[in-house]
Amino acid sequence: MTIHYTALTGALAAQTALAAASHNIANVMTPGFTRQGALFAAVGPFKGGVAATGGGVSVPALLRFSDGYKNMQMWQANAELGRYNTSQPYMKQLEQVMGDDGSSLNSGLDLFFNALNAASVDPTSAPLRQQVITSAEALAQRFNNLNQVLNNQRASVAQQRTASVAQVNSLSAEIADLNEKIAATRATGINPSSLMDARDLKIDALSNLVGLQVVEQADGSASVSLRSGVPLVAGSLAATLSTVNNPDGSQTLKLAFASESFTVTQGNLGGQLGGLDEFERTVLKPVIDDVAALAEEIATRVNTQMAAGFAMDGTPGTDLFQFDAASTGLLKVVNGLLGEDLAFSSDPTKPGNSDNLQALIGLRDQPLTVPSLGTVRLGDIYTQIVGRLGTQNQQARAAHDTARTVRNQAEESWKSTSGVNTDEEAINIVQYQQMYQANMKVLAVSNELFDTTLAMFG
C-alpha cells in the first residue's frame, strides 16, 4: 500500500504540473499573463490511514512567478513614459507655430520698424504713413493669432486633464473590484492568479496616467496611492478624482476618499497628469505671460513716444495701440486712426520734422523687462522666447527617448521572471511526462505485486 500511495501521489502531482505548464504555453501571447508553476511538497506514506514521514508528494499550491520590485519598476517607467508622451505633441506644435515666419512676432516687428524707417525718408508722405498703420495692424494680428494658439492649447490641456481624471477614476474602481474578488477567491482556496494578472494590467494602465505607489496586502489585494501618499485604492474602496476650474484659467485637482477630501499637489504627479501639469506650468504659462508682456510693453512704449510728438496738423500725438490683457485680442490699432494722426514731429510747427519718428525707431534697441527673461532688448525678446522653447523641446525629446528605453528594459526584466519561456515550458512538459509515466509504471508493478500476494492465499 505504501508503494501504491507514493506512486499515486507522484502521478497526481505530475498531472497538476503538466496542466500548469500547458496553461503557461497556451497564454504565451496573453498580455500581462504571469506564468505559474507547481509547488511540490513531500508527504509521508500511507500507513493505516495515517501519513508518515518518508514518501509521497503533493502540490499544495501553484506558484505565481511575480516580483513586486520588478512590477514597481515597470509601473514607474510607464509613469515617466506617459509624462513625456503627453507633453511632446503640445511642445512640437508650439515650437512649429512660433518658429514659422508666417506667424513669427519677429517678422511682424521687422515689418513695423521697416515701415517706420521708410517713413523717415519723407515724414509727410501719406502712403508711407499709411504703411506704418498697416504694418502696425499686421503686428497686432500676429500677436492675437499667437495668443489664440496659446489659449487653445491651454483649453486642450484642460480637456485632456479632465478626460485623464475620468480614466483614473474608472481604473481605480476596477482595481478595487478586482481586489475584492481576489481576497474572496483566495479565502476559498481557489488560485486567484488570473484575477491578479487582470488587476496588475489595470495598475499598469493607471500608472501611465499618474505616478503610483503600490503595496500588496496579505489577503492578495493591492493598496494604490499617489506619489504624495494620497490614497487611490484601499482594498475594495476607490477614491474619486475631480478637476476644479479656477478664475485664472488653471485647474486644481481634488480627491475624495471615503469621508475625506484632499487637494492634490500637482508638482510631482507623474504620468499623463504630471506631463500636462509640467507643460502648462513650465512651458505654456511662461510663454503666455511673456507674449502678453511683450505686447503690453510695445503698446506702452510706442504710445508714450507718440504722446511726446505732434501730428501733421500740429495737434499732440495720440495712441497707436490698444492693449487688453483680458481678451484673446491682446493688441489692436486704435480705431479710426489715420496716417496724418501719427506724431512723427517733435515740433508742432514743422510737419516734416522726424525727431520723434527717430525716437520711435530707437525703441527697438531699448531694454524691456519680461517675467521669465528679465531685462532684454525689445528686438531680442521673441528670439529668446523661441530659443528657450527649442531648448525645452530638445530636452523633452531626449527625456522621452530615455523614458522609452527604461520602460522597454523594465518590461524585459519583468518578462525574465514572470513571462513565459516556451523552451523552458517544453522541457518542463517532457520532465513532468516522464515523472507521470514513471509513477504509473510503479503503480502497475504495485498492482502486480498485490495480485500475486492475493493469489498466494487463493
C-alpha angles and dihedrals in degrees: 000000000000091000090047093049094047093050093045093053089047093052092048092048090050090052091052092048091047090052091051093050091047090049090053093052092046090055099042090117096040110115113243095005113155115208121240134208138189118261108216120207128181119240132184126262121267111265118167092330093310126106113229130188118276114054149042134045135235138187104226092175146355114249118231108210099220128143113202092201093053091046090053092047090053093048093048090050089050090053091055092046091051090049094058097034089060100048098042098077092050094048092046092051092046093050092048094049096046093043095049114105091220092062101024115126088212090063090049092050090048092053092047096050091041088057090051090050091050091051091054089069090065113005092186096056110118095204092050091048091049089050089059090056091046092051090046089054090049091050091050090049091053090053091049094047092050091045089052091053090050093049091047090053091051091050090049091051090052092050093048091047090052091049092048091050089054089052091049090054093048094049093044090054091049092049090050090050092050090048089057092049093047093052092047093046094048090049090060092050095250119136107255095190096120091050090049090050090053091047093050090050089054090049090050091052090047091051089060088059099044138359113264146197114209127193122183116221130215093254091057096258122124127227112214126195139165119261088262090059096253106144122245100169130013114173108306094344121097129191125230119230122201140175125234118201113224126210092248092059096258126117132229123207118226125190126199119196120174103313095336129094126200136188105225116227106228099198097095106018099130124197123058093322090053092047092052092048093047093048093048095044102041103027116017101038094048090050091049091050094045094049091048091047091050092050091049093047092050092049092046096045096044093044092047091051092045089054089057093060141056135246126236091274093051096254119136116272122265133208119289098191137040119206124201116178093184094060134069084232094074096172137024140161115255110267116255095013112153131201091250089058093064109111101225096143127080090200121061090209096053113062091177093057112114102187094112090043089056089051089053090052089050091059089083091070096045119108118249131189119231126179102251101024103045118212112356136160109265093238091053101047099088092043090055092047091053092043092052091048091050091052092049091049092049091050091047092051091051090048090049092053090049091048090051091051092048091049092050091049091048090052092050090049090051091049091052088064107023104022125096117254106199093200091053092046091049090055090048091052091053091048094047091047090053090047091051094046092048092051092047089052089052088050090053092050090047090053091050092051091048092050091047091050092051090048090058089064095041 
